[in-house]
């Protein structure tokens, strides 16, 4: 895996535009507030046509990565890794690390409100026809190119390839990849490997569901209290129970193990 990852990076060059990072739980996060992240993403699309992508790991991503380390290459190829979770923000704070939560839904909203010209083409991979209609109406968008990706992408390399090719055919500064993780990171990686896609891919999960009103986001006070997970659990108990009750708490053991390893490394210097 390491050899193939190195070969990929040598062939494509280093991911753009990753700069200073904060290492936490094995990933190099870019410690940015929401608006700063949106500004940097938009600014880089004006500086270069070369495709790169943004990932927004949360607790669910980190637990999955611990079980399936082969997915790590999807994150290694990203040009920007933003912290999607206020729980991760708190754990990092306990380690005296500044890792502000910059939720993907907030970054996407900031991009549409502040950075995207309503007249420019925007690509969306995933979502439904009704969401695309709502998105266009909400932000006055005149040129949304939509790819209706099928379910089961993770085990369908042909569908992943078609999504990446759609992105290559439809040139845009912004490609919103909304098919869940790790499928969206797989699509972004395939797009990067094509070498003919331009702009930036935003791996943003359910962000457009919230923006278009398909799903109701937690109230601001719950988000600030780090209780957004509870809102989603109570609203979608069957779908979210495993994520938040069974898998989610494993983040604490991962954090303790990471903390111990970093302390041991520091003592050995």
N, C-alpha and C positions, 0 to 999 in steps of 0.2 A: 504493500500500500504506500509506504513512504517513497519507494523508488518511483512508482507511477505518478505520485503527487508531485515529486520534484521534476519529473520529465514534463508534466503538464505545465508547471509554472515556468520552466525554462522555455517551453515552446510559445507560451502566451505572454511572457513577461510577468512582472509582479502585479498583483491586483491593484487597481487604482481606486480611490486616491488615498488609501490608508496612510496615516501619518502617526502622530504620537498615540500611544495606546496604554490602557490600564489592564494589566494581566489579572484575571480573576476566574477561578474555577477552570483554568486551562485555556481560556479564550482571551484574545487581545481586544478588549472593548475600547471604543472611542467614547470618552467621557464627555458627553455634550448634552446641553439642554435642548428641548424640542425645536425651538425656532433656530438655534444655531445649526442644528443638524440639517434642517430643511434648507437653510441658506447655503450651507456647504454643498449639499447634494445638487441644488440647482446651479450653483456657481460652477461646479465642475462640468456639468453638461454643456456649459457655454465655452469651456476651455478645451474640451476634447470630444471627438465623436466616438472614441473607443469605448466599447461596452464594458461596464462593470456593474456590480450589484451590491445591494444593501441587505443585510440580514438583521433580524430583531429577536434575538433569543430571550426566552423567558424561562421560568422554572421547568415547564414541560419539556422544552428543548434540552435543557441541561441534564435532566434525568434521563431522557432518551439517549443523549450522547454518551452517558456513562454506561448504558446497556449496549449501545451499538456504536462503538468507536469508529467503525468504518465510515460513518457519516461525517466524521471530522473534516474530510477533504472538502465537503460542501461549504464549510465555514472558512476553511483556509483560503478558498478562492474568492471570498468576498472582499470588496474594497472598503466596506464600512460595517462594523459590528456595533449595533446600538443596544443598550439595555432596555428591554421591553417591560421589565418587572420591578415593582416597588419592593417586593420581597428580596430580590437580588440586591437592590439598592441598600436595604437595611442590613443584610448580611455583610456586604462590602463595608458599610459604615462601621460595623462592629470590628472589622479588620483595619479600621483607620484608612480606608480607601474611598476616594471621592468617585462614585459611579452613579451619577444621577439617572433616574428613570426617564427614558425618552420613548414612551410607548409608540409603537408603530402607528396606531390609530391617530394619535396626535400629530405625528410627523406627516402622515398622509394628508390630514386635514389642513395643516399649515402649508403644504405644497399646493393644494388646490386653491386655498384662500389667498396666498401671497406670491406664489412663484410661477404658476402655470397660466399662460395666456389662453383665454377661452377659445381663441381661434386656432391654436396649434393642435396637431394630432396627438392623441393620447392613446396608448395601447392598454387594454385590460385583458388579462388571461384569467379565466374563471368568472365567478358571479353568474347572475341570471339576467335574462333580457329585461325584466322589470327593474332590476337594480341599475342597469345601464341607462334606462330611460330616466330613472330618478336622479342618477348622478349628473346626467346632462342638464336636466332641469334645474337642479340645485345650484350648479356652478356656471350655467350658461354655456356649456361646452358644445362646440359645433362639429367636432371631428373626433369621435371616439371609435377606435378600431377594436372590436370585441372578438375574442376567441373563446368559444364555448367548450372548454376542456372537459373531457369525460371524467367520471368517477374512476377510482382505481388506478390513478396515474403512476403510483409508486411501482407497480408491477407491470407497467405498460410502456416499455421504452419507445415504441413507435409513436404513442400519443405524446410522450415527452418531446420527441424529435419534431413532431408536427407543431407543437406549441412554440418551440424555439424557432422553427422556420417561419411561422407566422410573424414572430417578432422581427425576424430578419427582413421579411417582405414589406412589413409596415414600419417604415422609418419614423422614429419619434424620439424626443428627448426622454420621455418618461414611459416606462412599462410597469404597470402594477400587476404583480403576480399573486393571485388570491386563491390558491388551491390547497392551503394548509401545508403544514410541515410534516415530513421533509420534502414533500412533492414540489413545493414552490422553489426550494433551494436546488432541487434536481433540474427543474426547468431552467433556472438561471444559469446553472453550471453548463447545461447543454447549449444555451444561447451563447455563453462566453466561448465555448469550444468551437462553435461554428465560425467565429471570426468575422462574420458579416453583419452582426447586430450592432446598432448604434445606441447611444444614450445610456440610461441607467435603469436597471431592474430593481424594483422595490418589492421584496418578499414580505407581504403585509397581511397574510392570513385573513381574518374577518374584518379588517379595517373598513372596507367598503360596505360591509353589512351594517356597521354602525353608522357610517356617514349617510347612507341612503335610507335608514330607518327600518331595514329588514330585521335587525336585532336591536334591542334597547340596551344601551350601555349603562353601567353603574352610575349613580349620582356622583357629583364631584366630591362630596364629603366622604363617600365610601372609598373612592379612589385615593384620596389623601390619607385616609385611615388604613390603607393597604388592605382593603376588604373587597376589592373588585372580584376576586375569586369567589367570594361568598355570594355575591349578586349573581354571577353566572351559574353557580351551583344551584341556587334556589330557582332560577329561571329555566334551567335545562338539566334537571337532576339525573335523568337517565343517561344523557350524553356526557355529562361532566363529572359524575360521581367517581369514576375510576381515576380520572386525571387529578382531581383535587383531594380525594380522601385516601386513595391507595398509593398513587405514584408521587404526588406532590410532596408529602412529608419526607421523602427520601432525600430531598435537597439538603436537609440539615446534616445528615451523615456525610454527604458529599462535601459540604462546606467544612465540616470538622476535619475530614481527611485531607482536604486541600490546605487547610490552615496548618495542620501538623507537618505536611510536606514542605510548605514554605518556611516554617520555623526551622526545620532540620536543614534546609538548604542555607538559610541565613547563618546558622551556627557552624556549618562546615566551611564557611568562607574564611 
